[in-house]
Amino acid sequence: MSTPQALVHQALQTHRALLVDWVVDLMYEKHPELQSSFGPHGRTSCSEDVSYHVDFLIAAIIGESADPFVEYCRWLNNVLLN
């Protein structure tokens, strides 16, 4: 029997590209100025960044510990604010 973590991991891996696209679409809907400020290259970079976020989330789920993801979020917050 699969654990809940394994099922979530499998779902995230299977639908990873859809999840990334959905998040980026939401960001660009909420902040339409992103398109005019950064153009198509910015959207591609944003997708890559969101992919990294999903990777860290998946790792936390697999490891059954939120600590690595929380630390990553703290680091990212620091990077974005400074």
Secondary structure, DSSP 8 states (H G I E B T S, - for coil): ---HHHHHHHHHHHTHHHHHHHHHHHHHHH-THHHHHHHHHHHHHHHHHHHHHHHHHHHHHHHT-SHHHHHHHHHHHHHHH-
